[in-house]
Amino acid sequence: MTPQEISIPQTPLCLSANRVWRSYIGGRLLDRNEGKASPEDTHFPEDWIGSAVRAINPVEHARTDEGLAVVDLGGEPVRLDELLSEFPEYFLGRDHFSLFGAQPEFLVKFIDAAERLHFQCHPSKEFSLERLNSCYGKFEAYYVLDVRPDVPQGEVFVGFQRPPSREALKALIERQDIDAIRDCFDPIPVKSGDVVIVPGGVPHALGAGVLLVEILEPSDWVARFEFKRGEFLLPEKDRFMGRSLDFALDMFDLREKSFEDVRENYFCRPELLCDAKHARRERLIGPSHTDCFQVCKTTWTGRAQRIVNSYCIAIVVKGACRLAGPDGWTQELGLYDRVLIPHGMGQLTLESTDECKLLECYPPTAQVESETLSL
């Protein structure tokens, strides 16, 4: 079925799993959430939610159209990027489409890491424009969902607390002295509900055992300056985006970022947008943090109404609920279920028996203050 032949109901569209190969190990918790009989950690530790972006993987592991989400409409699978291209104003809104075209301008993922990720760095938007011929860098943010019970402490590594010089870092990378590289960082503890931003240029890594939602610019740019995790050795061509180490080092922010600086400036505090008797809405990430995307969280019990003025990817992060647009209800949504809410739907009804929390991810231009919430 082609996009031209389909009828789109004015309801939130449920999104199924969209697992993507990565060079590190994880995904057992994602397997369990998907109801697999024998959950295990493999090279599919990520789920790209509502993605209109192709994954960039070593050719040895690449699959056709990997990363691109598929939406079920009337029992027929339709690729999301094709759907957005065919109906951009309904899904994204006229103003968004006029600025950005048929691209949501952000990507959302589940990440379930069984091991610490590679030490890595992403380009800023400015670096990508100047040096990569791309309008996207890779500013990213984490909403921590959980930490595996067998892991003593969830942690992230954000910026160098003891930065080496460029020349010293280059030498460490060339000889892969991972102990010395790790000594440039302090692990920063994280727990469920924490929100962490990682701007382009900031060296970083995600610690083992952390399950999170990642929100980021819609690209797969990454320079990994640690080449081996577990048994997998990253091929040379896939370490620095097909460029040289010197090219990659140009994008590194080598300024010192103390533990206190990271906690103060890279952990986000919620901004209250609405507080009714049984409903509350907070902005977790907004224009004061980045011009790449926005993130809100709605907490409610019972039935609530919300105006819809923007494209949104929403994920249940606590409890269970049903959602409805003008054409009716979704199925009941459980923990970590996710939906796409089109701009043109206009209104959203939220219904739960007990307290439910919905994480809502938006394009940068979203006017989330105008999406009023009422009981």
N, C-alpha and C positions, 0 to 999 in steps of 0.2 A: 504494500500500500504506500503510495506517495503522499507527501504533505498536502498536495492539491486535492486529494480524494477524501481527506478525513474531516470529521466534524469534531471540534474541540469543545468539550463540556466546560462550563464556567464553574469549575471546582478545583481545589488543589490537586495537582497530579502527583500520585505516589511514585517514588523513585526506587528502583531495585538496585541490588548490589552491582558494583562496577569495579572489580578488582584489577589492580595494575601491578605488573612485575617491577620490583626494585632490587637494588644490589645488596640490601640488608635483609635480615630475617625477622619475621613476625607474622601477625594475622590470626593467631589462635583465638583471640577474643572475638575477632570479626567472624571467623568460622562458626563459633558458638552462637553468636547473635543471629547468624543466617540459618541456624538449625541443622548444621552439618553433623553427621553421625560421629565422626572422629576428628574433632578440631585439632589443628596442628599448626606449628610455626613453619612457614615456607618463605619463598621469595615473592609472596603476594601479601605484603603487610599493609597495603593502602587500598582504600575504596574512594574513587573520585566521584563525588556526589554532584549530579546535575552538570557534568563537565561538557564544555564545548571545545576542549583543548586536547590535542593528541599528546600522549606521553612520548618522551624521547628516551629510548633505551638502546643499549648496545645491539647492533644488528643481529647478533647471535641469539638474542632473547626477544626481539621485537615481534609484535603481532599486528596485523592489519587493523588500523583504526583504534589501536589500544588507547584507552583513556576517554574516548568519546562515549557519552552516556546515551542510553536508549530509553525512550518513554513508551509505555504500553498504552495505546489508544484503541479502544474497541477490540482488544485482543490481538492487535497488530503492533509489532515493534517499529518505532519511527526514531531515527537518530535525532537527538536534541538539536545539534547545530543546524540540521536541515529544517527542522521545525521553526527555529528562531529566524532563519533566513526567509522562510515563507510567510511568517506571521509576526514580523518584528514589532509592530506597534501594539498588538494585543499583548504580547509577552513582555516587552521591554519598555513600551511607552514611546510616544513620538519624540519627546525631547531627548531621551536617552539615545534613540536610534539616530537622530540628526547629529548628535555629538560623536557617537562611537560606532555606529553601524550595528549589525546584528550580532554583537558580542557582549555578553553580560558584564565584562570588565573585571570579573573575579572568578576564582576557583575555590571550591570547598572540598576537603578530604577528611576521611577518617584515617588516622595513623595509629597502628598498634605495633609498637616496637618491642621485640623480644630482646634486642641487644642495643647498646648505644649506637646511634647513627654515626656515619663518617663525620669527622671534622670537615666543615664545608663553609662556603661563602657564596652569596648570590649578588648579582649586579644590582645597582640602583637603577631607577628609571633613566636618570641622566646618563649614566655609563652606557646603558643599552642603546639609547638614542645616538650617542656619539660614536660608540665602538662596535656595536653588534647589529646595527641597522634594524633595531626593533623598538617599538614604542612601549614595550613592557620590560621592567626589571623584575624583581621578585621580592617585594616587601611581603612579609608573612606574619601571621599571628596565630597563637595557640589558645584554644579554650580547653583546659584540662578536664577530662571526664573522670578518669580513674587511674589508679596505680595498681599494678599486679600485686596480689597479696604476698608473693614470695620475694618481692623487691623491698629492701629495708627503707628506701627513701626515693620518691620520684625527684628527678632533677633535670635541669637544662644547663647548657653552657652558652653564655651570651657575652660576646666581646672578650677581649684579652684583659684580664686583671693585671697581668705582668707582660706587657707587650714586648716582643722582640723587635729588633730593627728589621727592615725589609731584607737586608743581606743575611742576617741570622735566620730569619724565617725561611728564606729560600733554601739555605743549607740544610735546615731541619727537614724540610719537605723532600729535598732531593735524596737524603739518606734515610728518610722515613723513620726518624727518631720520634716515635709516637709518645713515648714517656715524656720527652722534653716538650713536645707540643702541648700535651695535656697539662703540663706544669705551668703553661701560660694562662690557664683558666682556673677559676674556682667553680665547683658545681654549685648551682643555685637551686635550693629546694623548691618543689612545686607540689601542690595538692589539688584535689577536685575543686573546680570553680575558679581557679586562677586563670587570668588572661594575660598573655605575654606577647609583646610585639618584637619583631626582629627586622629592622630596616635593612635594605640592601647595603652591602659592604661590610656588615658586621659578621665576623667569624663566629660560628656557633655549632652546636650539636644538640640533639635530643637524647636524654639519658634512657637507659634500658627500662622497660616495663611500664612506660607511660602510654596511656590511651588518650587520644585527644582529637578534637576537631581542629584542622588547620584551615585558615582562610588566607588567601594569597592572590597576588596578581596572576593573571591567566598565562603563565609561561612555565617552562620546565628548565630554565637556565640554572646551572649550578656548577661551581668549581669545587671538586672534592680534593682536599689536600691531604687526606688519609686514603691510601689506595686499597687497603684490604680490610674487610670485616668478615669474621668467621673464616670460611674456606674460599670465599670469592675474592679474586684479585681483579680490580677494575682495569680493563684494557687501557693502554696509554692514550688512545684516541678519545676515550670517554671521560678523561679526568678533568680537563679544563675547557670544556665546550668546543673541542676540536682546535683549540689554540695552544699557545705555549704557556709555561709556568710564569714567565715574566709578564705576559699579557694578563693572566689571572691576578697576579699580585698587584696590578695597577688598581684593582677595584677594592682592595682590602682597606678597611678602616683600622689603622694601627694605633689609634689613640687609646690610652688607658681608660678602662671602664671599671671602676671599683664595684665591689659587691653592693655597697649602699647605692651607688649610682644606678646600677641595674634594677634594684628593687624600687627605686624612686621613679625612674624614667622609662622603664621597659615593662613594668607590671602596671596594668590599667585598672583604675578604680571606676566602678559603675556610676553613671549619671542618671538620676531619677527623672523619668519623663512623665510618668503617670502613677498615681497611687490611689486606687479606689478601695472599697471595702474588702473585696475578695479578688482584686486584680491589680497587678503592678507591672509596669514596663520600665526597663532600664536600657540605656545605651552603654554598651561595653567598649566599643571602638567607634570613634567619630572623626570629624575633620581636624580636631586638635591633635590627633595621633597620625593620621595619614589621609591623603587624597585618593587612595586606591580602592577603598571599600568601607562599609560600615557594618557594625554588628550590634544587635539588640537582644534582650531576653525578656520574654513575657511569662509571668507567673500568675496563675489564676486557679480558682476552684468554682465549679458550677458551669454557668453559661455566660459568655462574654461576646461582645461584638467589637470588631476592629475595622476601620476604614482601610482600604488597600489603595495605595498610590504609587507602588513601585514593585518591580520584579523582586522576588525573594526566594531564597532556599531556606527552609525551616526544618529543624531537627528536634525531635522530642528528647530532652536530656534528663527528664524526671517524670515518672508517672505514665499515664495513658490518657488518650483523648480521642475525640472525633473533631474534624474540621469540615466546614461547609462553605461553599460559594452559592451564587444564585441558583445553580442547577442541582444542588443536593450535597449529601454528606460523603466524606471518605469512609472507608472501612475504619475500624478502631485502630489507632496507631499506638504501638507500644514503645518501650525504651529504644532509642536510637533509630526509630523509623524516621523517614524524611520525605518531604514533599516540596514541589515547586509551586509557588503562588504567582500566577501571572499578574502583571500590572493592570490589565483590563478587566480583571474579575470584579473590582470595585469594592467588595465587602467580604468580610470573613467572619464566620461564626465559630467560636471555640467552645467545646463542651467537654467537661471532665467530671468525674465523681469525686476524686480526691485531688490534692494539689498537683498541678502539672506545670512543667517548665518547657518552654519552646525557645530554642536558640534560633535567631533570625538573621540571615546574612544577606547584605544588600550591595548594590552598586554604589559607587562614590557619590552620585548625584541624588540619591534617595532623600526625600524630605520626610524623615521618619517622625519628626515632631507633628506632622499633619495627619499621621495615621492614628487617629484618636481611638482610645480604648474605653469601652463602657460596659456596664453589666446589664 
